[in-house]
Amino acid sequence: MSFIIPVFRQQLMLPSSIDDYDYVSADNFVRVIDAFIDKVLKENL
């Protein structure tokens, strides 16, 4: 009888800040989104 070999499912660990990514430039639009989300989160606290 054969069986299916299980797949290793380790969770992906991402940095907590986009500043930790080396490949996100200072003028990348994702920084605008990040600043907007930070502002919304701070207003809701």
C-alpha positions, 0 to 999 in steps of 0.5 A: 500500500502506498501513501502520500508523503507529507509536505513541510508547512513551516510558516513564513516569517516576514519582517514587521516593517517594510524598512527591514526589506532591502529591495523596497526603495524610498520612493516606492508607492508601498511606503504611502500605503504603509504610512496610511495604514499606520495612521489609521491604526493609531487613530483607532487606538 
